[in-house]
């Protein structure tokens, strides 16, 4: 006799595949959050100018270029398999390169820091190619919503390591120790890689040319040129506003008067529960309403929560060393809203991208689509520091809110509210 019977709405989340998606999300998110959360504060703590910190986002360019080498990863299979082999290689590279960062100093090794950060981005982007393809290949179409929601939920949880734990540790340990401790959190991903089986797929491309050309031709045949352009524009614009708004979130909190430990502790407590609740709710909601409607609802939440940053900026900066409970409550409210909004929006967006890929060309198509989603975070966020310097924080965040509008408008074409979600082949229509 079973002691616990899960409710029907929860059962799609309690499977082995969903557990695997939690591991893939954690491994995927950790290196990215290191680049966008921990490194900016490390540089700021070392006296680097905010404009330079903004341009440091250019080290994330490999996330927008990964579709160039994704066909190579599709064509060739290292030991352990085509997916697991590349997962293992990139995860080892990430563990070692993240740990090595701590041996450098912002005040004297800035060029080396930028070079090593770029290498981390190369490993992280390549890991994403393998993880995204692996996840798409083990999930059935009806599992894409909850599976990708679980992936994104763990993706967000991983941000608590460089964005919370590491910041708390930085007030008590040298940066060398902080970066190695952060690097060791790549071990769960390595454990996953060794424990799972290689997915069964239609077969790898026989030539490198086939790996490069056939995924693109299949996509164009399926949706047409007009449909392809609409979808690619949507992928670029849907998360443009929140990507730019969160690019300098950690330095923004510090500018407002909060210490590294304040940001770390508040992020842990205020961000964790909204993120977990939002991730679970997002998975269940997508099962009920579908991916299209989730893009509308979650996208609206994602856009509105950007205004929390503008509101917080209008309240301060607060007097450092004389912060009250009201100041901490304000920070907690903004962080909670940010984790909830971005988490929900990313869950639906990732499921949409997975649905758009063809099983025979998973890695190459997934890499192409996610490269476009990374472009705003990298290219536009690189100029975030310049915009802040000229506009001020409040106006900057209002500008980011406005940037979210075009992506929402494209939903009328790429994911209509009333359209029946029959299959990925009907995803985008040229009409």
C-alpha positions in Angstrom: 0.0 0.0 0.0 1.4 3.4 -1.0 1.9 5.9 1.8 1.8 8.8 -0.7 -0.2 9.3 -3.8 0.7 12.3 -5.8 -2.1 14.4 -7.2 -2.8 14.1 -10.9 -1.5 17.6 -11.7 1.9 16.8 -10.0 2.5 13.3 -11.6 4.0 14.7 -14.9 6.8 16.3 -12.8 7.7 13.2 -10.7 9.5 11.1 -13.3 13.2 10.2 -14.0 13.3 12.4 -17.0 12.2 15.4 -14.9 15.0 14.7 -12.5 17.5 14.6 -15.3 16.2 18.0 -16.5 16.9 19.4 -13.0 20.6 18.3 -13.4 20.9 19.7 -16.9 19.5 23.0 -15.8 21.8 23.3 -12.9 24.9 22.5 -15.0 23.8 24.9 -17.7 23.0 27.9 -15.5 26.0 27.9 -13.2 28.7 29.1 -15.6 26.4 31.7 -17.1 25.5 33.2 -13.7 29.2 33.2 -12.8 29.8 35.5 -15.8 26.8 37.8 -15.3 26.6 37.9 -11.5 29.8 37.0 -9.7 32.4 38.4 -12.1 30.9 41.9 -12.3 30.9 42.3 -8.5 34.5 40.9 -8.4 35.6 43.5 -10.9 33.7 46.3 -9.1 35.3 45.2 -5.8 38.7 45.5 -7.6 38.0 49.1 -8.6 37.1 48.5 -12.3 34.9 51.2 -13.9 31.2 50.5 -14.5 31.6 51.1 -18.2 34.4 48.5 -18.4 32.3 46.1 -16.4 29.5 46.6 -18.9 31.7 45.9 -21.9 33.0 42.8 -20.1 29.7 41.2 -21.2 31.3 40.8 -24.6 33.2 37.8 -23.2 29.8 36.1 -23.5 29.8 36.3 -27.3 30.5 32.5 -27.6 26.9 32.0 -26.6 25.8 33.8 -29.8 28.4 32.0 -31.9 27.8 28.4 -30.8 25.7 27.5 -33.9 29.0 27.7 -35.9 30.5 24.7 -34.1 27.3 22.9 -33.1 27.3 21.0 -36.4 30.8 19.7 -35.6 29.4 18.4 -32.2 26.6 16.8 -34.2 28.9 15.1 -36.7 31.6 13.8 -34.4 31.1 11.6 -31.3 33.9 11.5 -28.6 34.2 8.6 -26.1 31.0 8.2 -24.0 28.8 9.1 -27.0 27.8 12.1 -29.2 25.9 13.9 -26.3 27.5 12.5 -23.2 31.0 12.8 -24.6 30.7 16.5 -25.3 28.9 17.0 -22.0 31.9 15.4 -20.1 34.6 17.3 -22.0 32.9 20.7 -21.5 32.1 20.1 -17.8 35.7 19.2 -17.0 36.8 22.4 -18.9 34.4 24.5 -16.9 35.5 23.1 -13.6 39.2 23.8 -14.2 38.7 27.3 -15.9 36.3 28.6 -13.3 38.7 27.6 -10.5 41.6 29.2 -12.3 39.9 32.6 -12.3 40.6 33.1 -8.6 44.4 33.2 -9.3 44.0 36.5 -11.2 43.5 40.1 -9.9 41.1 42.7 -11.4 43.6 45.5 -10.7 46.4 43.9 -12.6 45.2 41.0 -14.8 42.2 42.5 -16.5 43.1 41.3 -20.0 43.8 37.8 -18.7 40.5 37.8 -16.8 38.7 38.7 -20.0 40.5 36.0 -21.9 39.7 33.3 -19.3 36.1 34.5 -19.0 35.8 34.1 -22.8 37.2 30.5 -22.5 34.6 29.8 -19.8 31.9 31.1 -22.1 33.2 28.8 -24.9 33.0 25.8 -22.6 29.6 26.9 -21.3 28.1 27.5 -24.7 29.4 24.1 -26.0 28.0 22.4 -22.9 24.6 24.0 -23.7 24.7 22.6 -27.2 25.2 19.1 -25.9 22.7 19.5 -22.9 20.0 21.0 -25.0 20.2 18.3 -27.7 20.3 15.6 -25.0 17.3 17.0 -23.2 15.3 17.4 -26.4 16.1 13.8 -27.5 15.0 12.2 -24.2 11.7 14.2 -24.0 8.5 13.4 -25.9 6.6 16.4 -27.4 4.0 16.3 -24.5 6.9 16.4 -22.0 8.5 19.5 -23.4 6.5 22.0 -21.3 7.2 20.4 -17.8 10.7 19.1 -18.8 11.9 22.5 -19.9 10.2 24.2 -16.9 12.1 21.9 -14.6 15.3 22.6 -16.5 14.8 26.4 -16.1 13.9 26.0 -12.5 17.2 24.3 -11.8 18.9 26.8 -14.1 17.7 29.6 -11.8 18.6 27.7 -8.6 22.2 27.4 -9.9 22.3 31.2 -9.9 22.3 31.1 -6.1 25.8 29.6 -6.1 27.7 32.5 -7.8 25.0 35.1 -7.0 24.5 34.3 -3.3 26.8 31.7 -1.7 29.9 33.0 -3.4 29.1 36.6 -2.4 28.7 35.6 1.2 31.9 33.6 1.1 33.8 36.5 -0.5 33.4 38.6 2.7 35.2 35.8 4.6 37.5 34.0 2.2 40.0 35.0 -0.4 38.7 35.1 -4.0 40.9 32.1 -4.9 38.9 29.9 -2.5 35.6 31.4 -3.6 36.1 30.5 -7.3 37.3 27.0 -6.6 34.3 26.3 -4.3 32.0 27.7 -7.1 33.8 25.5 -9.7 33.2 22.3 -7.6 29.4 22.8 -8.1 30.0 21.5 -11.6 30.4 18.0 -10.1 26.6 17.2 -10.1 26.7 17.7 -13.9 29.6 15.3 -14.3 27.8 12.8 -12.1 24.8 13.0 -14.4 26.9 12.5 -17.5 28.4 9.3 -16.1 25.0 7.9 -14.9 22.7 8.5 -17.8 22.5 6.5 -21.1 23.2 8.0 -24.5 19.8 8.8 -26.1 18.7 6.9 -29.2 18.4 9.3 -32.2 17.7 9.0 -35.9 21.5 8.9 -36.5 24.3 11.4 -36.8 25.1 13.2 -40.1 27.5 11.3 -42.3 29.4 14.5 -43.4 30.2 17.8 -41.8 28.6 19.5 -44.8 25.4 17.6 -44.1 25.6 18.6 -40.4 25.9 22.3 -41.4 23.4 22.6 -44.3 20.6 20.1 -43.7 19.3 21.5 -40.4 18.9 24.9 -42.0 17.2 23.5 -45.1 14.8 21.4 -43.0 13.8 24.5 -40.9 13.2 26.6 -44.1 11.2 23.9 -45.8 9.0 23.5 -42.6 8.2 27.2 -42.0 9.1 29.1 -45.1 11.2 32.2 -45.4 8.7 34.6 -43.9 7.9 32.3 -41.0 11.6 31.8 -40.4 12.3 35.6 -40.3 9.3 36.1 -37.9 10.5 33.4 -35.6 14.1 34.5 -35.6 13.0 38.1 -34.8 10.9 36.8 -32.0 13.8 34.8 -30.5 16.0 37.9 -30.5 13.4 40.2 -29.0 11.3 38.2 -26.5 13.9 38.5 -23.7 15.7 41.6 -24.8 14.3 43.8 -22.1 14.8 41.6 -19.1 18.3 40.5 -20.4 19.5 44.1 -20.4 17.8 44.9 -17.1 19.5 42.1 -15.3 22.9 42.5 -17.0 24.2 44.8 -14.3 21.8 43.8 -11.5 24.5 42.9 -9.0 26.5 46.1 -9.4 23.1 48.0 -9.2 22.4 46.5 -5.8 25.9 47.5 -4.7 25.4 51.0 -6.0 22.2 51.2 -4.0 24.2 50.8 -0.8 24.0 47.0 -0.1 27.1 45.0 0.7 28.1 41.8 -1.0 26.8 39.8 1.9 23.5 41.7 1.9 23.0 40.8 -1.8 24.0 37.2 -1.2 21.8 36.6 1.8 18.8 38.4 0.5 19.1 36.7 -2.9 19.2 33.4 -1.2 16.1 33.9 0.9 14.0 36.2 -1.3 14.8 34.6 -4.6 14.8 30.9 -3.7 11.1 30.4 -2.8 9.6 32.6 -5.5 11.8 30.8 -8.0 10.9 27.3 -6.8 7.2 28.1 -6.6 7.3 29.9 -10.0 9.1 27.0 -11.6 6.7 24.4 -10.3 3.7 26.6 -11.1 5.1 27.3 -14.6 5.4 23.6 -15.4 1.9 22.9 -14.2 0.4 25.9 -16.0 2.1 24.9 -19.3 0.6 21.4 -19.0 -2.9 23.1 -18.6 -2.8 26.0 -21.0 -0.1 25.0 -23.5 3.2 26.7 -24.5 1.6 29.5 -26.7 -0.6 30.9 -23.9 2.2 30.5 -21.4 4.4 32.7 -23.6 1.7 35.5 -23.3 1.1 35.2 -19.6 4.7 34.6 -18.5 6.0 37.2 -20.9 3.7 39.9 -19.4 4.9 39.0 -15.9 8.5 39.1 -17.1 8.0 42.6 -18.5 6.2 44.0 -15.5 8.8 42.9 -13.0 11.4 45.0 -14.7 9.6 48.0 -13.3 10.7 46.8 -9.8 14.2 47.8 -10.6 13.1 51.3 -11.7 11.1 51.6 -8.5 14.1 50.5 -6.3 16.4 52.9 -8.2 14.0 55.8 -7.4 14.2 55.1 -3.7 18.0 55.4 -3.3 20.9 55.1 -3.2 20.5 54.1 0.5 23.0 55.2 3.2 25.6 52.4 3.4 26.0 51.1 6.9 22.7 52.6 8.0 20.3 50.3 6.2 16.9 49.6 7.8 14.5 46.7 7.5 12.5 48.7 4.9 15.6 48.9 2.7 16.1 45.2 2.9 12.4 44.6 2.3 12.7 46.7 -0.9 15.7 44.7 -2.1 13.9 41.4 -1.3 10.7 42.5 -3.2 12.7 43.3 -6.3 14.8 40.1 -6.2 11.7 38.0 -5.6 9.9 39.6 -8.6 12.9 39.2 -10.8 13.4 35.5 -10.1 9.7 34.9 -10.6 9.3 36.9 -13.8 12.5 35.8 -15.5 12.0 32.2 -14.4 8.5 31.9 -15.8 9.3 33.7 -19.1 12.4 31.5 -19.6 10.5 28.3 -18.9 7.9 29.0 -21.7 10.6 30.4 -24.0 12.8 27.3 -23.7 9.9 25.0 -24.3 9.0 27.0 -27.4 12.5 26.6 -28.7 12.6 22.9 -28.0 9.3 22.4 -29.8 10.7 24.2 -32.8 13.6 21.7 -33.3 13.4 18.6 -35.5 14.6 15.4 -33.8 17.1 14.7 -36.6 18.9 18.0 -36.3 18.5 18.7 -32.6 22.0 20.1 -31.7 22.4 22.4 -34.7 18.9 23.9 -34.7 18.8 24.3 -30.9 22.1 26.0 -31.0 21.0 28.4 -33.8 17.8 29.3 -31.9 19.4 29.8 -28.5 22.3 31.8 -30.1 19.7 34.3 -31.1 18.3 34.4 -27.6 21.8 35.0 -26.2 22.6 37.8 -28.6 20.6 40.5 -26.7 22.1 39.5 -23.4 25.6 39.8 -24.9 25.6 42.6 -27.5 23.0 44.9 -25.9 24.1 44.3 -22.3 27.7 45.3 -23.3 26.4 48.8 -23.6 24.3 48.7 -20.5 27.1 50.4 -18.5 27.2 53.3 -21.0 23.4 53.7 -20.9 23.4 53.7 -17.1 26.2 56.4 -17.1 24.1 58.6 -19.4 20.5 57.9 -18.3 20.8 57.0 -14.7 19.4 53.8 -13.2 15.7 54.7 -13.1 15.4 55.8 -16.7 17.6 52.9 -17.8 15.2 50.4 -16.3 12.2 52.1 -17.9 14.0 51.9 -21.2 14.5 48.1 -20.6 10.7 47.8 -20.0 10.0 49.4 -23.3 12.4 47.0 -25.1 10.3 44.1 -23.9 7.2 45.3 -25.9 8.2 44.3 -29.5 8.8 40.7 -28.5 5.4 40.5 -26.9 3.8 42.0 -30.1 5.4 39.3 -32.2 3.4 36.7 -30.3 0.4 37.6 -32.5 2.3 35.9 -35.3 4.5 33.2 -33.9 2.3 31.9 -31.0 -1.3 33.1 -31.3 -3.3 32.8 -28.1 -6.1 30.8 -29.7 -4.0 28.6 -32.1 -4.2 24.9 -31.4 -0.7 23.5 -30.7 -0.8 20.4 -32.9 2.9 20.0 -33.6 6.1 21.8 -34.1 5.6 21.7 -37.9 2.7 24.1 -37.5 4.7 26.4 -35.2 5.2 29.3 -37.5 3.1 30.0 -40.5 4.3 32.2 -43.4 0.8 33.8 -43.6 
